[in-house]
Amino acid sequence: MKAGMLAPAVPEFAQVFEDHADYVYRILHQMRVPPSDVEDVMQEVFLVVHRRLSSFEPGTATLKTWLWEIAWRTASDHRRRAHRRYEESSDTLDHTEGSARAPDHEVASRRTLALLERALARLPEEQRMVFVMFDVEGVPMDHIAATMECPLKTAYSRLRLARESLRAALGGEVGRE
């Protein structure tokens, strides 16, 4: 760093939580943390963030990438625990009065989303995580490879396999009733 230049400031914990709680929630959902456990795992993520925030170096990674790494490791640890509960969510449709969307469009959207979620759930965890983080969240591939502790070419291979599997799953089922 050149003389006279200030290092980027580490954000305050309250601001990190306020700005990124929804992001962490989405990540945990995409990592297939059971809906009944998401809030508990999210709390664990932010406990780690609180403990390690002073050691975060803004120049080495973005805050979103750093949060994703913590969420990924916390969700992985959660799945390995012996006391893990095996539950399936019973997601219910949200019926909002006065919805501006046509009922048939709403049903089609929900079916497409459910189809995508099922296809993602069938992917091996490593493929699903690379796909979600690269194609959905926009995390750079070198950060993903470092977090997953795999070579860069392996991360790209997982992305290619995930895309092929999703293309096959969605192409084969779209339009079925």
C-alpha angles and dihedrals in degrees: 000000000000121000113271095023117119122222114244110270120250108239123242116261094239090054092048090051094046094047099041110027092100090048092052090046090054092048093052091048090050089049087061096246103166111260091239090058102040096094092049093048090045089054089052090051092053092046088058090045090051092050095045103034093099089058094049110117110207092199095059101049140000117259091243092054091048091049091047091053091051092046092048093051093044092050091047091051090048092055092050096053116111094225093059112138119228106222136147119213120240097213111195127204115260106234107197118184116238095021110178093211121091113252093238091051090049091050092048091050092050092048092050092048092048090049091051093047091051091048091049091047090056093056118096109261094250092053093044093050095048091048095048096044096044103034100029106028099028097230111165113255094236089058091048092050092048093048093047090044094232135121116274091244090054090053090051090048091053089051092051092049092047092051092048092049093048092046090052094044096046096039092051096048107033111112096020116130 
